[in-house]
Amino acid sequence: MTVLVGLMSGTSLDGISAAVVRFAQADGVVRTDLLAFQTSAYTAEQRGRLEQAIAGAAPRDYTLLGFDLGAWLADAAVGVMAEAGVARADIAAIASHGHTIWHAAPHATWQLGNPAVIAERTGVPVISDFRSRDVAAGGQGAPLVAMADAMLFSAPDRWRATLNVGGIANVQVLPPNGELSSVRAFDTGPGVGVLDATVRALVPNAPYDVDGALARRGTPVSAVVDALVRAPYFAAPPPKSTGRELFSLAYVQQLIDQCRAANKSCSNEDIIATATLLTARSVALGFEKFIPEPVGEVLISGGGARNPALVDAIGAELALSAKRAGSHAPVLAPFDSVFFDGDAKEAVAFAFLGWLHLQRRPGNVPAVTGARGPRVLGSYTPA
């Protein structure tokens, strides 16, 4: 058995997810035990520095942020190890995704969060920079959770999809028993990144739409959603990935301006409902256009899974797509109704990629990312 810490800072900018995970393998089956999970919310100042870096900052700012983020990640790792009651000497490695500043696959990708700082502060080896090797091999570098989802979360006798709605939404199509040759995955488009930024732009001191209450009070401007989903990204076939370089603060302002231009009496709640529908519609379009497999069940996780208005909208849009196709809509269920806390899923996935790295086993699925072949992912920083 091997114990790792997984760290994830997602595009939603809500904070750092940290998990302590024990892995064991017998007869080709990998078993995971989630020993502890914590989230460390970003302060307004920390979130602002990350947003500034993504929008464009000076070299000094990137340098300082890289080391400071390493310290924040180290603090999250120390906290979750204490929660698990596992000695640092018993942790094989900390697998840190860092925070994506810019993603321009298949040419380049950049995640901040200095691994040397994490190693120095924790005394534990660190595996980081998971996406670069896949991108260097011609891949999208995303979604990387496809390997973990296939090996850990597939069903034995039916097709299943996992839908993670973080800042960006991604879907993994998992065949029975997770047969890797048939796994597919891609980013469907905005998750809660555009939605949360819309809320912050319109409602002072509100970091996100708590329980979807604001969207519930609004009526989406359907014409704006119809126009936005005609963008080339949504029609492009997989492999594909995206991020805040496309769904940026400028994109959020465009959505707000288009809502107000389409309806002079448009309220803030109407605009937030429109952003909610945009995410739901883009998820359903991804299923409609690019998932012909007989998926009967979709397990949803990520920050978006805690927004009932968004979950309901995704379910309704999937039902409309299925009706147009003359088929049955898949059942949409919380990830944690089958496995563990869905908020921990991506941190667990990167702990798993770190576990694969230690065994010198590939962590990418070339059919998903478009890379030239299987690659061992990540760079190792010793304690």
C-alpha distance (Angstrom), angle and dihedral (degrees) to the residues before:
residue distance angle dihedral
M1 . . .
T2 3.79 . .
V3 3.82 127.9 .
L4 3.81 122.7 -152.0
V5 3.78 137.1 170.5
G6 3.79 117.4 -130.1
L7 3.82 120.7 -156.5
M8 3.79 125.5 -168.4
S9 3.80 131.3 179.5
G10 3.78 106.5 -177.0
T11 3.78 135.2 -157.8
S12 3.81 90.6 -103.5
L13 3.84 87.5 76.0
D14 3.80 91.4 -141.7
G15 3.80 96.5 126.7
I16 3.80 146.9 -82.6
S17 3.80 122.6 -46.4
A18 3.81 115.2 -153.8
A19 3.80 127.5 -173.4
V20 3.79 135.4 178.3
V21 3.79 109.0 -147.9
R22 3.79 133.0 -177.6
F23 3.81 116.6 -151.0
A24 3.79 128.2 -163.3
Q25 3.78 130.4 169.5
A26 3.79 129.3 -156.2
D27 3.81 127.9 167.0
G28 3.79 90.8 -7.2
V29 3.82 93.7 -55.4
V30 3.80 118.1 118.4
R31 3.79 116.4 -146.6
T32 3.80 121.2 -160.9
D33 3.77 128.8 -162.8
L34 3.81 117.2 -168.4
L35 3.79 102.9 -144.7
A36 3.81 97.9 178.2
F37 3.78 140.8 -9.4
Q38 3.79 131.7 -167.7
T39 3.79 137.3 168.9
S40 3.79 123.6 -148.4
A41 3.79 110.6 -158.4
Y42 3.77 117.9 -140.6
T43 3.77 116.5 -117.5
A44 3.78 117.8 -124.3
E45 3.82 88.4 -103.9
Q46 3.82 93.2 51.6
R47 3.80 92.4 46.5
G48 3.78 89.9 48.6
R49 3.81 92.0 53.6
L50 3.80 91.0 50.6
E51 3.81 91.6 48.0
Q52 3.80 90.5 49.0
A53 3.81 91.0 50.5
I54 3.79 91.7 51.2
A55 3.81 91.7 47.6
G56 3.81 91.4 48.5
A57 3.79 130.8 -74.6
A58 3.79 140.8 -178.7
P59 3.83 122.0 -86.9
R60 3.81 89.3 -108.5
D61 3.81 90.6 56.4
Y62 3.81 93.6 49.6
T63 3.81 91.1 47.9
L64 3.78 94.6 50.6
L65 3.80 93.3 42.1
G66 3.81 92.4 51.1
F67 3.81 91.8 56.8
D68 3.81 94.7 39.0
L69 3.79 91.7 50.0
G70 3.80 88.0 50.3
A71 3.81 87.5 56.9
W72 3.82 92.3 48.4
L73 3.81 89.9 50.3
A74 3.81 90.9 48.1
D75 3.81 90.4 51.9
A76 3.81 89.9 51.5
A77 3.81 90.5 50.3
V78 3.80 92.8 49.3
G79 3.79 91.0 48.8
V80 3.78 96.0 51.0
M81 3.82 93.0 44.8
A82 3.79 88.9 54.5
E83 3.80 90.0 48.5
A84 3.83 90.3 52.0
G85 3.80 92.4 47.5
V86 3.80 90.5 -132.3
A87 3.80 119.1 142.6
R88 3.77 115.6 -120.8
A89 3.80 89.2 -123.7
D90 3.80 88.2 62.6
I91 3.82 94.0 54.9
A92 3.80 110.2 96.7
A93 3.80 93.5 -160.4
I94 3.79 146.2 -30.9
A95 3.81 111.4 -115.9
S96 3.79 107.6 -154.1
H97 3.79 124.0 -173.6
G98 3.80 92.6 -173.3
H99 3.79 119.0 -161.5
T100 3.79 123.5 -57.5
I101 3.80 110.8 -124.4
W102 3.79 96.9 172.7
H103 3.78 133.2 1.3
A104 3.80 117.7 -168.1
A105 3.81 101.5 159.4
P106 2.93 135.6 -149.5
H107 3.81 87.2 23.8
A108 3.81 103.1 43.9
T109 3.79 147.3 -21.5
W110 3.81 132.6 -166.7
Q111 3.80 130.6 -159.9
L112 3.81 122.1 179.6
G113 3.82 126.5 -150.2
N114 3.80 112.3 102.4
P115 3.83 109.2 -120.9
A116 3.81 93.1 -157.6
V117 3.79 89.5 61.7
I118 3.82 90.6 51.1
A119 3.83 91.4 48.8
E120 3.80 93.2 47.6
R121 3.78 94.6 47.8
T122 3.80 96.6 44.5
G123 3.80 104.2 30.3
V124 3.82 88.2 -133.5
P125 3.83 127.5 116.7
V126 3.79 114.4 -103.9
I127 3.80 130.9 -145.2
S128 3.80 112.7 -162.7
D129 3.82 145.1 149.7
F130 3.80 93.8 59.2
R131 3.80 98.2 165.8
S132 3.81 101.4 52.6
R133 3.80 98.7 74.9
D134 3.79 93.6 52.7
V135 3.82 90.9 47.9
A136 3.81 90.6 47.5
A137 3.81 86.8 54.8
G138 3.79 90.7 55.6
G139 3.80 96.9 -93.5
Q140 3.77 134.6 128.7
G141 3.79 92.8 -114.7
A142 3.81 86.3 -134.6
P143 2.93 152.1 125.6
L144 3.81 88.2 22.4
V145 3.80 94.4 166.0
A146 3.82 88.9 76.5
M147 3.81 92.0 89.2
A148 3.81 92.6 51.4
D149 3.78 93.5 43.6
A150 3.79 92.9 50.3
M151 3.80 95.1 47.5
L152 3.79 98.5 37.6
F153 3.82 109.8 25.5
S154 3.80 109.6 31.8
A155 3.81 121.8 115.9
P156 3.82 120.2 -116.5
D157 3.78 97.4 -132.1
R158 3.81 111.0 22.2
W159 3.78 146.3 38.3
R160 3.79 114.3 -89.3
A161 3.80 133.8 179.0
T162 3.77 127.8 -153.0
L163 3.79 116.0 -151.8
N164 3.78 118.5 -164.5
V165 3.79 113.1 -167.2
G166 3.78 104.7 -167.7
G167 3.79 123.2 133.1
I168 3.80 85.1 -48.7
A169 3.80 121.2 27.7
N170 3.80 119.9 -128.3
V171 3.77 132.0 -179.9
Q172 3.81 129.1 -153.7
V173 3.81 118.5 -159.9
L174 3.81 107.9 -150.8
P175 3.81 122.1 -166.0
P176 3.80 121.1 -150.6
N177 3.82 109.9 -65.6
G178 3.81 90.1 7.0
E179 3.81 95.6 -86.9
L180 3.82 99.8 -165.9
S181 3.80 95.5 -148.0
S182 3.81 89.1 65.0
V183 3.80 100.4 40.3
R184 3.79 115.9 115.5
A185 3.78 131.7 177.9
F186 3.80 141.1 165.4
D187 3.79 143.7 161.8
T188 3.80 108.9 -92.4
G189 3.82 93.3 -162.6
P190 3.81 134.5 -98.4
G191 3.76 118.5 14.1
V192 3.79 115.5 176.9
G193 3.80 94.5 -40.3
V194 3.80 94.6 90.7
L195 3.81 92.0 36.1
D196 3.81 95.0 51.3
A197 3.81 92.4 45.1
T198 3.80 89.6 50.2
V199 3.80 90.4 53.1
R200 3.82 92.1 48.1
A201 3.81 90.5 49.7
L202 3.79 93.7 51.4
V203 3.82 107.4 30.3
P204 3.83 118.3 51.1
N205 3.81 115.0 -126.6
A206 3.83 93.5 1.9
P207 3.82 110.7 124.7
Y208 3.83 93.4 -171.8
D209 3.80 143.7 -16.6
V210 3.80 101.2 -74.1
D211 3.82 109.6 -140.6
G212 3.81 89.1 -15.9
A213 3.81 89.2 -80.1
L214 3.81 94.9 142.4
A215 3.81 93.7 49.0
R216 3.81 89.9 47.9
R217 3.81 89.3 59.7
G218 3.80 93.8 49.9
T219 3.79 138.2 70.8
P220 3.81 115.5 -134.5
V221 3.79 119.4 -122.2
S222 3.80 95.8 -124.1
A223 3.80 94.6 -169.6
V224 3.80 90.4 61.3
V225 3.80 92.1 51.0
D226 3.81 90.2 47.3
A227 3.80 89.5 53.9
L228 3.80 96.1 44.5
V229 3.81 95.5 51.3
R230 3.81 89.8 56.2
A231 3.82 87.5 73.9
P232 3.84 113.9 120.1
Y233 3.81 94.6 -111.8
F234 3.79 93.9 67.3
A235 3.80 92.9 51.4
A236 3.82 95.0 45.0
P237 3.81 112.7 104.1
P238 3.81 122.1 -125.5
P239 2.95 142.9 -63.6
K240 3.79 86.6 76.9
S241 3.78 139.9 130.6
T242 3.76 135.4 -179.5
G243 3.78 143.6 179.2
R244 3.78 145.6 168.1
E245 3.79 91.5 -41.9
L246 3.83 85.3 76.8
F247 3.81 103.0 21.6
S248 3.79 93.1 47.3
L249 3.79 136.3 149.4
A250 3.81 87.0 -89.9
Y251 3.81 88.5 56.1
V252 3.82 89.4 51.2
Q253 3.81 90.9 52.1
Q254 3.80 89.3 49.1
L255 3.82 89.9 54.5
I256 3.81 91.4 49.5
D257 3.81 92.9 47.3
Q258 3.81 93.0 47.7
C259 3.81 91.6 50.8
R260 3.79 91.7 52.2
A261 3.80 92.1 44.9
A262 3.81 91.6 51.2
N263 3.81 94.2 46.7
K264 3.81 120.0 22.0
S265 3.80 90.9 -162.6
C266 3.82 93.3 49.6
S267 3.82 110.6 142.2
N268 3.77 127.9 -147.1
E269 3.80 88.2 -107.3
D270 3.81 90.2 54.0
I271 3.81 90.4 53.4
I272 3.81 91.8 48.5
A273 3.81 89.5 49.1
T274 3.82 87.8 51.6
A275 3.81 91.7 52.7
T276 3.81 88.6 48.9
L277 3.80 91.7 51.8
L278 3.82 90.9 47.4
T279 3.80 91.0 60.7
A280 3.81 92.5 44.5
R281 3.81 93.7 47.1
S282 3.82 93.1 48.1
V283 3.82 91.4 51.0
A284 3.80 91.4 50.3
L285 3.81 91.8 46.8
G286 3.80 89.3 53.7
F287 3.80 89.9 55.4
E288 3.79 93.4 43.1
K289 3.80 96.7 48.8
F290 3.77 104.7 32.3
I291 3.84 111.5 21.8
P292 3.81 111.5 73.1
E293 3.81 92.8 156.2
P294 3.84 117.4 110.8
V295 3.79 95.2 -104.8
G296 3.79 108.5 177.7
E297 3.79 99.7 173.7
V298 3.81 134.0 40.6
L299 3.81 118.2 -167.1
I300 3.81 110.1 -156.8
S301 3.80 124.9 -155.8
G302 3.80 139.5 157.7
G303 3.78 130.9 69.3
G304 3.78 91.6 -52.1
A305 3.80 90.4 62.1
R306 3.83 87.8 67.8
N307 3.81 92.1 57.6
P308 3.83 107.4 84.6
A309 3.80 92.9 -168.1
L310 3.80 91.1 55.1
V311 3.81 93.8 44.5
D312 3.80 90.5 50.5
A313 3.80 90.7 48.3
I314 3.80 91.8 51.0
G315 3.80 90.5 49.6
A316 3.80 91.5 49.1
E317 3.81 93.2 47.9
L318 3.81 91.9 48.1
A319 3.81 88.6 51.1
L320 3.82 91.8 50.9
S321 3.81 91.3 49.5
A322 3.80 91.3 49.2
K323 3.80 90.9 48.7
R324 3.80 91.1 53.2
A325 3.80 89.0 50.8
G326 3.80 93.4 45.9
S327 3.80 92.1 -120.4
H328 3.79 139.2 111.1
A329 3.79 120.1 -87.7
P330 3.80 115.6 -121.2
V331 3.78 118.4 -108.5
L332 3.80 110.2 -101.1
A333 3.80 111.3 -145.4
P334 3.83 136.2 164.8
F335 3.80 113.7 -95.9
D336 3.80 89.6 -130.4
S337 3.80 91.2 58.5
V338 3.82 86.3 72.7
F339 3.81 104.5 22.6
F340 3.81 135.3 7.4
D341 3.82 132.3 -49.9
G342 3.80 105.3 -39.3
D343 3.81 91.3 -142.7
A344 3.81 87.5 67.2
K345 3.80 95.3 52.2
E346 3.80 100.3 95.8
A347 3.80 93.8 42.8
V348 3.81 88.0 51.7
A349 3.81 89.9 47.8
F350 3.80 92.7 55.2
A351 3.80 90.9 45.4
F352 3.80 85.3 55.4
L353 3.82 91.6 49.9
G354 3.80 87.2 51.7
W355 3.81 89.5 51.2
L356 3.80 89.7 52.4
H357 3.81 90.0 49.0
L358 3.80 91.6 55.2
Q359 3.80 88.6 54.6
R360 3.82 91.8 46.1
R361 3.81 89.3 -119.5
P362 3.83 123.6 144.0
G363 3.77 116.7 -97.3
N364 3.80 100.7 -170.4
V365 3.79 129.9 79.0
P366 3.83 105.0 -140.9
A367 3.80 92.6 -158.3
V368 3.81 87.3 59.3
T369 3.80 102.0 42.0
G370 3.80 100.7 28.8
A371 3.82 93.0 -124.3
R372 3.81 118.6 155.4
G373 3.78 90.9 -110.2
P374 3.79 147.4 -35.2
R375 3.79 113.6 -43.1
V376 3.80 136.2 -173.8
L377 3.80 103.2 -118.4
G378 3.77 130.3 -143.7
S379 3.80 140.7 29.9
Y380 3.81 122.7 -100.8
T381 3.82 122.9 -130.6
P382 3.82 111.4 -173.8
A383 3.79 121.9 -134.6
